[in-house]
Every structure is written in C-alpha cells, then in structure tokens.
Amino acid sequence: MTPLLNAISLRISLIFSLFTIVILLIMGIVIHQLVMHHFEQQDHTQLEGKVELIENLLKQYPNNDLFLTTQLKDALVGHHGLMVQIERPIGHLLLSSHPPLISSKLRLQDAKNPLTEWQTNGHNFRGLIVTSPHTKLADSHQIILGIDTTEHQLFLDDFRQQLLIIGSAGTLTLMLLGWVAARRGLRPAHTMARVAEGISAQDLTGRLEVNHIPVELRSLAIAFNEMLDRLESAVARLSDFSSDLTHELRTPINNLMTQTQVCLCRPVADYLQVLFLSHVVKHLFPVSNDG
C-alpha cells in the first residue's frame, strides 16, 4: 500500500466526505420532495377554487345556453396553463378549452381519486375530476380541470441538476477542507516524531510537552515520557556499573601485567633452576614426612 493511501489524513477526509455525501443526498431528496409537494398543493388549491366557481355558475344557470358559456369563459380567462372540460349532462360537451384532456378509461379509473395526473400530446397534466352526485343523467355534470405541469417538470429537472452540481462542488470542497483539518489535527503526532528522532544513547533528555498535547494523544505522550525516564535510568545504572567494573578490575590486571613483565625480564636459566628445585622439593617432601 502506498504511503498516500495509508495516510490517516486521507482516511479521515474520505470518511468525512462520505458522511457529507450522505447528508447532502438526504437534504437534496427532502428539498426536492418539499418542492414537489408545494407545487401539488398550489395546483390543488387553484383547481379547487376553479371547480367551486364553475359549480356556482352551473347552479345559477341550469340551462345550457350561450350566456352560460360566455360566463364560464370569462371566469376562466387569464389563467395560463389551465385546461377545462365541462359536460352537462355527462357525455354532452358544454365547454372545452382543449382537445379531450383525458381518456374515458383513465377517467373511470381515477373516479375515486379526484386529484390525478396524466399525459396528453407530450404534456403532463395535474387535475381534478369532479362528478355531480345526481342520479339522473339529465341533472348530472362532470368537470375536468387540468394544469399543464410541463414547466414544473422542467423546473424540477433543472433544480435536480443544480442540486447535483452544487452537491458535487460542496463535496469536493469539504473533502479538501477535511484533509486540511486532518493534517492540522495531526501536527502533535509530527511533533512527537521529531522528539523521537532527536533521542540517542548520548542524549536522552528530550521530553514531550504534555500540557500542549491534545487530550486524545496525552496518554501516549505520558507513556512515551515515562519510557524515556526508564530508559535514561537504565542507561545511567549501566554506566555506573561499567565504571565500578573498570575500577575493580584495574588493580588485578595491573598486578598481572607487573608479574608478567618481571617474568619476561629474567633469563631462561633462572626459570629452569627454579623448576629443578621445585621438582627436588616435591620428591623430598614425602621422605621428610617418613622420617
């Protein structure tokens, strides 16, 4: 493994970036859902207001005539993207601002869910399908209102793209800042390394400043200083022992050297005579004991 990949600062930076990505992803999803919910609520409120207006006009004018159609058109004018289709009775088209907004099959499927979404001619719609509760077909009516949500969808697509760009840039920035913060946070470890490099057998006085060490590294610094104290004490005892040993061995060695030098100064004949006398004494000693 290369030193860069094995660096603690890189690991911390990657972990920090991973958490950042997860948080930004969750934030992006939540914000996106909130924006979608806001659009849905806004469209729903607008559609309900229009349905109430149309139903009031239908009650005021029970007959399908040109005046009712004019009133409906005037009430709905100025609402960009709003599509309307009114049938009274059901099956008889009273007013339509657009070709058929929704198929009859889908209209039946969504009868229990008034707020629905569908797609027509490449456009996305969100709308309401309101059917009168009358049992008689002649008195029945159905109101279909739809809002073109294509612009909403384009906005959401652009919003997602912007979130992705901002999130990516933010992740890279936070990764760099996390790496810088990790490097600065690991400075005490580099200080400890420099102190350790300055220690030798001739100089064991170096110590770490425990008061300026972070809490996470304080126990390690204390243990390091205690180790140096023990090592310095052991080296001192070893030095004292060496001095005592040198002093104790100096006298015997000097005596041996003196005797050796004296022996080397005498001639060989003297040593032979001494050996002969020693041999004679060795043999005479038992004889003297017998006498």
C-alpha positions in Angstrom: 0.0 0.0 0.0 1.3 3.4 -1.0 2.0 6.0 1.8 -0.7 8.3 0.5 -3.4 5.6 0.6 -2.2 4.6 4.1 -2.4 8.2 5.5 -4.7 8.9 8.4 -5.5 12.3 7.0 -6.7 10.8 3.7 -8.8 8.2 5.6 -10.4 11.0 7.8 -11.0 13.1 4.7 -12.7 10.2 2.9 -14.9 9.3 5.9 -15.8 13.0 6.3 -16.6 13.2 2.5 -18.8 10.0 2.7 -20.9 11.5 5.6 -21.1 14.8 3.7 -22.4 13.0 0.5 -25.0 11.1 2.6 -26.2 14.3 4.3 -26.3 16.3 1.1 -28.1 13.4 -0.7 -30.7 13.3 2.1 -31.1 17.1 2.0 -31.5 17.1 -1.8 -34.2 14.4 -1.6 -36.1 16.2 1.1 -35.9 19.6 -0.6 -37.0 18.0 -3.9 -39.9 16.3 -2.3 -40.9 19.6 -0.5 -40.8 21.5 -3.8 -42.9 18.8 -5.5 -45.4 18.9 -2.6 -45.5 22.7 -2.8 -46.4 22.6 -6.5 -49.0 19.9 -5.8 -50.6 21.9 -3.0 -50.5 25.1 -5.1 -52.2 23.4 -8.1 -54.7 21.6 -5.9 -55.7 24.9 -4.2 -56.1 26.7 -7.6 -58.1 23.8 -9.1 -60.5 23.6 -6.1 -61.1 27.3 -6.4 -62.0 27.0 -10.1 -64.2 24.0 -9.5 -66.1 25.9 -6.9 -66.5 28.8 -9.3 -67.7 26.6 -12.1 -70.2 24.8 -9.9 -71.7 28.0 -8.7 -72.2 29.2 -12.3 -73.8 25.8 -13.2 -76.2 26.2 -10.3 -77.1 29.8 -11.3 -77.7 28.9 -14.9 -79.4 25.5 -15.1 -79.8 25.7 -18.9 -77.0 25.2 -21.3 -77.1 28.4 -23.3 -74.6 30.8 -24.9 -74.8 33.1 -21.9 -73.6 30.4 -19.6 -70.7 29.5 -21.9 -69.7 33.2 -22.1 -69.8 33.4 -18.3 -67.6 30.3 -17.9 -65.1 31.6 -20.4 -64.9 35.0 -18.7 -64.4 33.3 -15.3 -61.5 31.2 -16.6 -59.8 33.8 -18.7 -56.3 34.9 -17.7 -55.3 31.6 -16.1 -52.3 30.4 -18.1 -51.9 26.7 -18.5 -55.4 25.9 -17.1 -57.4 23.5 -19.2 -61.1 22.9 -18.7 -63.7 20.4 -19.9 -67.3 20.6 -18.7 -70.0 18.1 -19.6 -73.7 18.6 -18.7 -75.2 16.1 -18.7 -72.3 13.7 -18.6 -71.4 12.8 -22.2 -72.6 16.1 -23.6 -69.7 18.6 -24.0 -70.6 22.0 -22.7 -67.2 23.7 -22.8 -63.7 22.6 -23.6 -60.6 24.8 -23.9 -58.6 22.0 -25.2 -59.0 18.8 -27.2 -60.1 15.9 -24.9 -57.9 16.2 -21.8 -58.2 12.7 -20.6 -59.4 9.4 -21.9 -62.6 7.9 -20.7 -60.8 4.8 -19.4 -58.5 6.8 -17.3 -61.4 9.0 -16.2 -63.2 6.0 -14.7 -60.0 4.7 -13.1 -59.5 8.0 -11.2 -63.1 8.4 -10.2 -62.2 7.6 -6.5 -59.2 9.9 -6.6 -60.2 13.4 -7.8 -56.7 14.7 -7.9 -54.9 12.8 -10.6 -52.1 13.2 -13.2 -52.0 12.2 -16.8 -50.1 12.9 -20.0 -51.6 14.1 -23.3 -49.8 15.1 -26.5 -46.4 15.1 -24.7 -47.6 17.4 -22.0 -48.0 16.5 -18.3 -51.2 17.5 -16.5 -52.3 17.5 -12.9 -56.0 18.0 -12.5 -59.3 17.3 -10.8 -62.2 15.2 -12.0 -65.5 16.2 -10.2 -68.7 14.4 -11.0 -72.1 15.6 -9.7 -73.8 13.3 -7.2 -77.1 13.4 -9.0 -78.5 10.0 -10.0 -80.5 11.4 -13.0 -78.4 11.6 -16.1 -80.1 14.9 -17.2 -79.1 16.6 -14.0 -75.6 15.2 -13.9 -72.4 17.1 -14.8 -68.7 16.4 -14.8 -65.9 19.0 -14.5 -62.4 18.1 -15.6 -59.8 20.7 -14.8 -56.1 20.3 -15.7 -53.0 22.4 -15.2 -50.1 21.9 -17.5 -47.2 20.9 -15.3 -44.6 20.6 -18.0 -43.0 23.8 -16.8 -43.0 22.4 -13.3 -41.3 19.3 -14.5 -38.7 21.4 -16.4 -38.1 23.4 -13.3 -37.6 20.2 -11.2 -35.2 18.7 -13.8 -33.2 21.9 -13.7 -33.4 22.0 -9.9 -32.1 18.5 -9.7 -29.2 19.3 -12.0 -28.4 22.4 -9.9 -28.5 20.3 -6.7 -26.2 17.8 -8.3 -23.7 20.4 -9.4 -23.8 22.3 -6.0 -23.6 19.0 -4.1 -20.6 17.8 -6.1 -18.8 21.1 -5.7 -19.6 21.2 -2.0 -18.4 17.6 -1.5 -15.1 18.3 -3.2 -14.7 21.5 -1.2 -15.5 19.8 2.1 -13.2 16.9 1.2 -10.3 19.4 0.7 -11.2 21.2 3.9 -11.4 17.9 5.8 -8.0 16.9 4.5 -6.5 20.2 5.7 -8.3 19.9 9.0 -7.0 16.4 9.5 -3.4 17.5 8.6 -3.6 20.3 11.2 -5.1 18.0 13.7 -2.2 15.5 13.3 0.5 18.1 13.9 1.1 16.9 17.5 1.9 13.5 16.1 4.6 15.1 13.9 6.0 16.9 16.9 6.2 13.6 18.7 8.1 12.1 15.8 10.6 15.0 15.8 11.3 14.5 19.5 11.7 10.7 19.0 14.2 11.4 16.1 16.3 13.6 18.4 16.8 10.9 21.1 20.0 8.9 21.1 22.1 6.9 23.6 24.2 10.1 24.3 21.1 12.3 24.7 18.0 11.0 26.5 16.8 14.4 27.9 14.2 15.1 25.2 10.6 15.1 26.5 7.1 15.9 25.1 5.2 18.9 26.5 2.2 17.1 27.9 0.3 20.3 28.7 0.2 21.2 25.0 -0.7 17.8 23.7 -4.4 17.1 22.7 -6.4 15.0 25.0 -6.5 12.1 22.6 -2.7 11.9 22.5 -2.0 12.9 26.1 -1.9 9.3 27.4 0.5 8.3 24.6 2.8 11.3 25.4 2.8 10.5 29.1 3.7 6.8 28.4 6.4 8.0 25.9 8.0 10.3 28.6 7.8 7.6 31.2 9.5 5.2 28.8 12.3 7.7 28.3 12.7 8.1 32.1 13.1 4.4 32.5 15.5 4.2 29.6 17.6 7.0 30.9 17.7 5.4 34.4 18.7 2.1 32.9 21.5 3.7 30.9 22.7 5.6 34.0 22.8 2.3 36.0 24.7 0.6 33.2 27.2 3.4 33.0 27.8 3.3 36.8 28.2 -0.5 36.7 30.8 -0.1 33.9 32.7 2.4 35.9 32.7 0.2 39.0 33.8 -2.8 37.0 36.6 -0.9 35.4 37.8 0.3 38.8 37.6 -3.2 40.4 39.5 -4.9 37.5 42.2 -2.3 37.2 44.4 -3.5 40.3 44.4 -7.2 39.5 45.2 -6.5 35.8 48.0 -4.2 36.8 49.5 -6.8 39.2 49.3 -9.5 36.4 50.9 -7.1 34.0 53.7 -6.3 36.6 54.4 -10.0 37.2 54.4 -10.8 33.5 56.8 -8.0 32.8 59.1 -9.2 35.7 59.0 -12.7 34.4 59.8 -11.6 30.9 62.9 -9.7 32.1 64.6 -12.8 33.8 66.8 -15.3 31.7 65.5 -18.8 30.9 68.3 -20.5 33.0 66.8 -19.0 36.2 63.4 -20.4 35.4 65.0 -23.9 34.7 66.8 -23.8 38.1 63.6 -22.8 39.8 61.8 -25.7 38.2 64.6 -28.1 39.1 64.5 -27.0 42.8 60.7 -27.3 42.8 61.0 -30.8 41.5 63.6 -31.8 44.2 61.4 -30.3 46.9 58.4 -32.2 45.6 60.3 -35.5 45.9 62.0 -34.7 49.3 58.8 -33.7 50.9 57.4 -37.3 51.2 60.8 -38.5 52.5 60.9 -35.9 55.3 57.4 -36.9 56.3 58.5 -40.6 56.6 61.5 -39.7 58.8 
